[in-house]
């Protein structure tokens, strides 16, 4: 009797489509081989993202990019994005995936892309400003403003955006905006902050 049985799905992507292989892991160390007609563009182990484990994927950047663009699950995109953007200086392919992540349908991917795009901030500044102003998820708006504040201190385009968001529905967005304004124009920033001192939020009161 094996110590454990781990059913795992493996998706193999080729030019003809996706073929799923079902395996069961029963040993501490096992190898599996499958016949395919051509070199796969991606072999996606644990395609259902069911395992609780530490996983090492030895994919190339091209394979991770393919996973981000073609694998169906949010965790596929999340894993691919993190691996491609792990270096402070991104490759052109990684930068492209990071830009695509800013438009993802899932807010968590958008936030992750924002937090990992500082090295290419100058190329996505208009997009980040748009997200800071109008993304439907408050945490994404705040992530966008955080990156803008770090990447573009005392910026004449970013300052008006921050001023327009002082009365945002999110307290975190309000705090980030006021902090940026104070750094650029202390008198104006403190005057704005004082107008909000009645807000029931320790973060806002803390910057007065």
N, C-alpha and C positions, 0 to 999 in steps of 0.2 A: 504494500500500500504506500503510495507516494506521500510525502509530507504535505503536499499541497497540489491543487489542480487549478491552473490559471487559464481560463479560456480567453483567447486574445484574437481580435480581428486585425488582419493586415491587408491594406488596400494597395494594389500595384497599379500604377498609372502608366499607360502606354499610349501610343498614337491612336489605338483602336478603342480606347475607353478605360474603364476602371474594373479590375477583377479583384474580388474579395476572397481571401484565404482565411479559413478558420483553423486555428491551432490551439492545442492545449499544452501548456508548460507544466511539466511534472518533476523536472530536475533543476538543481541549482545552476547547472550549466548545460545548455542545449543549443544546437544549431539546426536551422531549418532551411531547406532549399526548394525552390520552385522553378519549373520550366516556363519560360516566357519566349515569345517569338522575337523580341527585340530588347535592347537595353531600356529599362524603365526610366521614365522621367522622374518618378518618385516612388519610393517604397515607404508607405506610411504605417509604421508599427503602432499598435493600439489605436486603430482608426476611430474607435468609439470613445476613446479617452476615458476608459473605465478603471485603469490600474492606479492604485495608490503606490507610487514608486518614485525613485529617482532614475530618470531615463537619460541615456546618452545617445543622441542621434548624430552620426557622423555624416550628415548631409553636406553637400556643397552649398555655396550661396545660391547657385541657380536652382537647386532642389528646394531650398527653403523658400525662395521666391515663388516657385511653382506651387508649393504647399499653401502659401498665403493667398495665391490667386485662384486656386482650384479646389483645395480640400474644403469640405462643407461646414466644418464646425468652427465655432468661435475660438476654441482652444487651439485649433490648427493655426489660425491666423495669429493668435497671441504668441504661441511658441515660436513661430517663424519670425515675427517682428522682433521679439526679444533677442533671438540669436543673431539676426542680421544687423541689429543696431547696438550690439554689445561693445564694439570698439568706438573709442572717442572720435576717430576719423573714419567715417563711413565710406564704403565703396560706392560708385555710381549706382549700382543695382540696389544696394541697401537704402540709399537715399530715395530712390524711386519708390520702394516699398513703404518707406516712412511717409512719403507724401501721400501715397494711396491710403495709408492708415488714417490720415486726417479726415478722410471722407467716408470712413467705415460706418456701416449702419449701427454697429454696437458701440455704445458710449465708452466702454472700457478699452476698446481698441483705439478709439480716438484719443483718450487720455494717455494711454501708453505711448502712442506715436508722438504726442506733444512733449511728453517728458523725455523722449529720446531723440528729439530733433534739434537740439541746441546747436550742434555742429553745422547744421544747414539752415539755421534760423533766418539768415538773410535772404534765402531763396523762397521761404514760405511765410514771410512777414505778413503780406496782405491776407493770406488764409488764416493765420493765427489771429489777426485783428478781427476778422469776420467771426471766427469762432468765439473769441472773447466777448463779442457783443451779442451774438444771436444763437449760440448753440443751445438746444433745449435743455441740456443737462447742466445744472449749476456747477458741479464739480469739474466739468470739462471747460466751462467758461473760465473758472478760476485757474485751472491748469494753463490755459492759453495766456492769461494775464501774467501768471507767474513767470512763464518762459519769456514773454515780451519784456517784463520788468528786468529780468536778469540779462537778457541779450541786448536790450536797447535802452540803457539808462539815459535819462535826460534827452529823450527823443521827441522831436516836435510833432511827429505824427501820432505817437503812442499817447502823449499827454492828453490831447483832446478826447481820445477814447476813454481813458481812465476817468476824466472829469464827467463824461456822460454816464458812467456806471456807478457813481457814488450812491445813487438811490436804487441800485439793483435789488431784486427780491432776495438774493443770496447774501447773507452776512459776510461770508468769506470773500465774495467778489467785492463787496463794499470795502472791506478791510484792505484787500490788495490794492484797490484803486486809490484809496486815501493815502496809504503808505507811499505809493509811487508819487502822488501829487506832492506830499510833504517833502520827499527827497528832491523834487524839482523846484518847488516853490513853497517853502515852509510856511509863509504867511497865509497864502491862499489855502494850503492844505489844512492848517490848523483851524482856520475859520470854517471850512467845510466840516471838519470833524466836530467842532463845537455845536454846529447845527444838528448833529446827530447824537448828541450826548444823552438824549432821552431814550435812545434805543436800548432795549433790554438785551444787551449783548456785551459780554466782558471784553471781547476782542476789539470792538469799536471803542469802548471806553478806555481801553488800555493804551491807545495811541494818542489820547488827548494830552 
